[in-house]
Amino acid sequence: MINKSDVEARRIRWPEPKEVTEVRNLITESFKDLVFLEDSHQYFVEDREFPPVSSVCHRFEPYIDWDQIAENKAQKLGRTKEDLQKEWHENNITSTSCGSKTHWFGEQMMNLFIGRDVNLPFQYSRDGYIIPYVGKERAIEKYWEDILQNPNVFPVMPEAKLYHRELGYAGTFDILLAYRMGNGDIKFSIHDYKGLPLDTPIKVEGGWKTIGTVVEGDRVYDKDGDLVEVEAVSEVHHNPCFRIVFSGGSEIIADHEHRWEVLLETRSNHVMKETEYRVMTTEAMWKRSRGVMYIEQKNPQSFLKVVRVEEVDMVPTRCLSVSGPSHTFCVGENMLVTHNTNKDLRNSFNRSKSFTLLDPFRDYISEPLSIYGIQLSLYQLGLEQLGIPIVDRNLIWLKEDGTYEKIGTPDLTGRLLNTL
């Protein structure tokens, strides 16, 4: 864990260059008139309202009739549209609240590094240590541990708010870092915490991929160990998610509609009554109160007992449909047997084949990663209007297992300037 004394020693050993201090002061002074109303998510400079970066990004997304989607899905599930929309709203509140807490932890860690007051409740700090409690907080700690050891990286400021008066938008990004380049020049980098998904490993012919990188035509393994062809890959979904925890401590996250081939064991007076195979969704497993559930794994060959199924933050997911008589494929490093998605997948896949952003980003798939790329480029334009040289833009993908991955995003500032 990170201790305050280690950070203080770093600041003495590697004092920040004057350029870092100057840029921090420049940003603070230049945007001091920007007022942000958190409850309504509005930005104002005097009497002028500046739309948030997120609304600028929406201009480039295809129109989606969420009301009609809710109507269709509610009919399919035998529920009312209003009930389903209420559930979506509740899930969004939960996910947003968890995300805000994660960002707050990251902001306090940055404050520690630049010598600002750290606003941590007592349970987060003991004997000078900053204590992470959940996976994404541990991932943030790991991110800052790596910076702690790097003499050429200097934190500038957290939660930087800015606006672009000419282009007419405002926003807040998580982290601004400074890099000391090989020639001694100081350049700056925008980082933003994100919870990107699609990282579930899946064994393919000749090696491993993730669900996010599997494409139609790849060959994966079914429950019998045979290679089967991926016939379809869905678009990215944003559904409620659950964590399945198995005996032995392994776990996997899947959305509520993901289908599993489950060995269900029912008992009476602690005596096994009967067993049966049943295809169940993750949500059905979560709701089930009777019986013991097992999911087969192939690496090594055994049945894993489901210890519990619990709700987690919503993350983007994808589904596959494969050929083969069993309609199964194996996911995760232990190759859990899972089942084809529903019959509507082929239509979803056909739509996703041409589901791109609007001009001038038609060469980008309509998915979170593309939108994040536009967001970070908008932040870059906001800083470049002050003459601050931005060398790159990175998403910091925080994972539930306490690790993180840095993902670079493209420089889209030229297209945005031509369009806006």
ChimeraX attribute file (.defattr): number of C-alpha atoms within 10 A of each C-alpha:
attribute: neighborCount
match mode: 1-to-1
recipient: residues
	/A:1	12
	/A:2	17
	/A:3	16
	/A:4	18
	/A:5	11
	/A:6	13
	/A:7	19
	/A:8	14
	/A:9	12
	/A:10	17
	/A:11	17
	/A:12	9
	/A:13	10
	/A:14	13
	/A:15	11
	/A:16	20
	/A:17	12
	/A:18	10
	/A:19	14
	/A:20	20
	/A:21	13
	/A:22	12
	/A:23	19
	/A:24	16
	/A:25	13
	/A:26	15
	/A:27	18
	/A:28	15
	/A:29	10
	/A:30	12
	/A:31	15
	/A:32	12
	/A:33	13
	/A:34	18
	/A:35	16
	/A:36	18
	/A:37	9
	/A:38	8
	/A:39	6
	/A:40	7
	/A:41	10
	/A:42	15
	/A:43	22
	/A:44	17
	/A:45	16
	/A:46	9
	/A:47	6
	/A:48	10
	/A:49	16
	/A:50	21
	/A:51	17
	/A:52	17
	/A:53	20
	/A:54	16
	/A:55	11
	/A:56	17
	/A:57	17
	/A:58	13
	/A:59	12
	/A:60	18
	/A:61	20
	/A:62	12
	/A:63	10
	/A:64	8
	/A:65	9
	/A:66	10
	/A:67	12
	/A:68	11
	/A:69	11
	/A:70	19
	/A:71	17
	/A:72	13
	/A:73	15
	/A:74	17
	/A:75	11
	/A:76	10
	/A:77	10
	/A:78	8
	/A:79	13
	/A:80	16
	/A:81	19
	/A:82	13
	/A:83	12
	/A:84	16
	/A:85	16
	/A:86	12
	/A:87	13
	/A:88	16
	/A:89	12
	/A:90	12
	/A:91	18
	/A:92	17
	/A:93	12
	/A:94	15
	/A:95	16
	/A:96	14
	/A:97	13
	/A:98	16
	/A:99	18
	/A:100	12
	/A:101	12
	/A:102	22
	/A:103	21
	/A:104	18
	/A:105	23
	/A:106	24
	/A:107	19
	/A:108	17
	/A:109	22
	/A:110	22
	/A:111	17
	/A:112	18
	/A:113	22
	/A:114	18
	/A:115	12
	/A:116	12
	/A:117	9
	/A:118	14
	/A:119	14
	/A:120	14
	/A:121	7
	/A:122	9
	/A:123	10
	/A:124	14
	/A:125	14
	/A:126	10
	/A:127	7
	/A:128	13
	/A:129	14
	/A:130	21
	/A:131	19
	/A:132	20
	/A:133	10
	/A:134	12
	/A:135	17
	/A:136	27
	/A:137	24
	/A:138	23
	/A:139	24
	/A:140	25
	/A:141	23
	/A:142	18
	/A:143	19
	/A:144	19
	/A:145	15
	/A:146	10
	/A:147	16
	/A:148	19
	/A:149	11
	/A:150	13
	/A:151	15
	/A:152	15
	/A:153	21
	/A:154	24
	/A:155	22
	/A:156	24
	/A:157	25
	/A:158	23
	/A:159	17
	/A:160	17
	/A:161	20
	/A:162	23
	/A:163	28
	/A:164	19
	/A:165	12
	/A:166	9
	/A:167	15
	/A:168	15
	/A:169	22
	/A:170	27
	/A:171	24
	/A:172	17
	/A:173	19
	/A:174	21
	/A:175	21
	/A:176	21
	/A:177	18
	/A:178	25
	/A:179	20
	/A:180	16
	/A:181	11
	/A:182	8
	/A:183	6
	/A:184	9
	/A:185	10
	/A:186	21
	/A:187	18
	/A:188	24
	/A:189	19
	/A:190	21
	/A:191	21
	/A:192	22
	/A:193	21
	/A:194	24
	/A:195	17
	/A:196	18
	/A:197	20
	/A:198	17
	/A:199	14
	/A:200	17
	/A:201	19
	/A:202	23
	/A:203	21
	/A:204	20
	/A:205	13
	/A:206	8
	/A:207	8
	/A:208	15
	/A:209	18
	/A:210	16
	/A:211	21
	/A:212	18
	/A:213	13
	/A:214	22
	/A:215	16
	/A:216	15
	/A:217	13
	/A:218	16
	/A:219	21
	/A:220	26
	/A:221	24
	/A:222	26
	/A:223	20
	/A:224	12
	/A:225	11
	/A:226	12
	/A:227	18
	/A:228	23
	/A:229	21
	/A:230	21
	/A:231	17
	/A:232	23
	/A:233	26
	/A:234	23
	/A:235	22
	/A:236	19
	/A:237	14
	/A:238	14
	/A:239	18
	/A:240	22
	/A:241	23
	/A:242	23
	/A:243	19
	/A:244	19
	/A:245	18
	/A:246	19
	/A:247	13
	/A:248	10
	/A:249	7
	/A:250	13
	/A:251	16
	/A:252	14
	/A:253	23
	/A:254	25
	/A:255	24
	/A:256	19
	/A:257	17
	/A:258	24
	/A:259	24
	/A:260	22
	/A:261	20
	/A:262	23
	/A:263	20
	/A:264	18
	/A:265	16
	/A:266	16
	/A:267	13
	/A:268	9
	/A:269	6
	/A:270	7
	/A:271	8
	/A:272	12
	/A:273	11
	/A:274	11
	/A:275	14
	/A:276	10
	/A:277	13
	/A:278	13
	/A:279	16
	/A:280	18
	/A:281	20
	/A:282	22
	/A:283	20
	/A:284	15
	/A:285	20
	/A:286	16
	/A:287	11
	/A:288	11
	/A:289	8
	/A:290	10
	/A:291	14
	/A:292	17
	/A:293	23
	/A:294	19
	/A:295	19
	/A:296	22
	/A:297	20
	/A:298	19
	/A:299	12
	/A:300	11
	/A:301	11
	/A:302	13
	/A:303	18
	/A:304	18
	/A:305	16
	/A:306	19
	/A:307	15
	/A:308	14
	/A:309	21
	/A:310	15
	/A:311	15
	/A:312	18
	/A:313	20
	/A:314	25
	/A:315	20
	/A:316	20
	/A:317	24
	/A:318	19
	/A:319	24
	/A:320	24
	/A:321	24
	/A:322	26
	/A:323	18
	/A:324	15
	/A:325	8
	/A:326	13
	/A:327	15
	/A:328	26
	/A:329	31
	/A:330	25
	/A:331	23
	/A:332	20
	/A:333	16
	/A:334	19
	/A:335	21
	/A:336	27
	/A:337	23
	/A:338	23
	/A:339	25
	/A:340	20
	/A:341	23
	/A:342	13
	/A:343	9
	/A:344	9
	/A:345	19
	/A:346	17
	/A:347	11
	/A:348	15
	/A:349	20
	/A:350	14
	/A:351	13
	/A:352	16
	/A:353	12
	/A:354	11
	/A:355	17
	/A:356	19
	/A:357	22
	/A:358	17
	/A:359	13
	/A:360	13
	/A:361	17
	/A:362	14
	/A:363	11
	/A:364	15
	/A:365	19
	/A:366	21
	/A:367	16
	/A:368	14
	/A:369	16
	/A:370	19
	/A:371	19
	/A:372	20
	/A:373	20
	/A:374	25
	/A:375	22
	/A:376	25
	/A:377	24
	/A:378	27
	/A:379	25
	/A:380	23
	/A:381	21
	/A:382	23
	/A:383	21
	/A:384	13
	/A:385	13
	/A:386	13
	/A:387	10
	/A:388	17
	/A:389	15
	/A:390	22
	/A:391	14
	/A:392	17
	/A:393	25
	/A:394	21
	/A:395	23
	/A:396	22
	/A:397	20
	/A:398	25
	/A:399	20
	/A:400	17
	/A:401	12
	/A:402	17
	/A:403	17
	/A:404	23
	/A:405	15
	/A:406	16
	/A:407	15
	/A:408	13
	/A:409	18
	/A:410	14
	/A:411	18
	/A:412	18
	/A:413	17
	/A:414	10
	/A:415	14
	/A:416	16
	/A:417	11
	/A:418	8
	/A:419	10
	/A:420	9
